[in-house]
């Protein structure tokens, strides 16, 4: 299944409490369960005002559906075509 990166604007994200993140993660997991295996959340990067979430899903549309069902912001969904790192130069 393709990997996708989701950009989400969430003002104040960098200053949210552990309890707030726990609640968000629980809601996300419940929503993913309702998608019957069509998506898997890998991890998210939290910045001051945005989240960049990495998912494996059958399509970008499924990731957008997850956001809609869960009530999460979803500014942009981009399919990852390749992952590179420092070892790519070798």
Buried (B, 14 or more C-beta within 10 A) or exposed (E): EBBBBBBBEBEEBEEEEEEEEEEBEEBBEEBBEEBEEBBEBEEBEBEEEBBBBBBBBEBBEBBBBBBEBBEBBBEEBEEEEEEEEEEEEE
